[in-house]
Amino acid sequence: MKNICPHNDCTGCALCAFVCPKACITMLPGPLGHLYPHIDASGCIDCGACVRACPSAASVAPAASAGSVAPFPGVPSAVPETAFAAWANDDAEYLSSASGGAAAVLSRLVLSDGGVVYGSTAGPDGADSFGIRHIRVDGEDDLWQLKGSKYVHSSIAEILPQLRDDVRGGRPVLFTGLPCQAAAVRRMFPDEPENLLIVDLVCHGVPSESFFLEYLRKNLKIGLSSVSSVTFRDGDEFRMTVKGEDGRVLYSHRPLSGLRTEDLYYNLFMDGFTYRDSCYRCPYAGMRRVSDMTIGDFWGLDKSVPAPGHGVSLILPVTDKGKRMAGRLACMMTLVPRPAREAEAGNDQLRSPRHRSIRIRLFRRLEKIFGPSVYYALVFDLMLRRRLKHNKGGHKEGHQ
């Protein structure tokens, strides 16, 4: 087996490595640190298990009947009929969440059913090495580890075996991840077990963990062994804060204003310079969803909705299972029904993926030679225009 799927379509979900019966597939770093499967030809038996599992492989696409279209290869999907603007009723839960607290409340409901939760964390692992990865949580005391936004690609490779065992064991399971990761989990369980709830996030594209850790080490001069946590949101402000084990702030910056002068990593993320190749052609960046429920920030919410000022969650129930869970959320959240088109209009990632501009293409060539700071040379004219606009009338940052 030479290739599992086209390189530009690979999302790095690692499902191919998980299903390989000979364990001859390894995820290795490519451009900007993004992970791609490498096949050890000496161990490969050409069984095709990796291709059959891969959500991005064209060979798994079902034959479309006359007049129909298969939107995603072998992955069920649907368009949400309605949306909800939502926020947690508990003040502590609400104020400690990145937006309205939808992910936290969903997690508490599943745990209250005796279930387990899989989600992304930013912190040390068992070997005291800091990283961004998915973990398994089976008690409310550990839910704090899943709090907050992580604008980094979180690996799901390590949790796939335990996720499989939990689902097969019959426990209620909540998996929250990127849409491409949700598609991978869908491929793992084509029979769509009732005890598995798949929730995906409205995703704008992801930088790699390797790129982020290198930024901490080289640009910020912070040793990873001294890092205990990283947050990317402070209330409704976009600000990265790095803390040490004693809670001391090792690094922070002014909230993003739109001028793109506050933090290089954040600038690159906001302007889409460091995403995976697949992010620029993402088939999941639209209203057709592959999960049971989609959540995110409700950008573009009509001002007539009496929402609190800290942030509002967007909830898009997709499947019947997702709709039932949305109904249960009403006991712990304020839910305001909204037209799905309002959510679509307010969030460009519910309409199309990020455009891979000429500036982005140049950056990806020049970064190898000059490093990530070459970004500033490529967007100097844009930064100058933003500064002039800011001086004239002010500017409010929004991640859309």
ABEGO torsion letter per residue (X at the ends): XABABBAAABAGAGAAAAABAAGABBBBBBBGGBBBBBBBAAABAGAGAAAAABAABAAABBBBBBGBBBABBGBBBBBBABBBBBBBABAAAAAABABAGAAAAAAAAAAAAGBBBBBBBBBBBAAGBBBBBBBBBABAAAAAAABEBBBBBBBAAAAAAAAAAAAAAGBBBBBBBBAAAAAAAAAABAAGBAABBBBBBBBAEBBBAAAAAAAAAAAAGBBAAABABBBABBEABBBBBBBBAAGBBABBBBBBAGAGAABAAAAAAAAGAABBAAAAABAABBABBABABBBEBBBGBBAABBBBAAEBBBBBBABAAAAAAAAAAAAABBBBBBBAAAAAAABAAAABBBBBBAAAAAAAAAAAAAEAAAAAAAAAAAAAAAAAAAAAAEBBBBBX
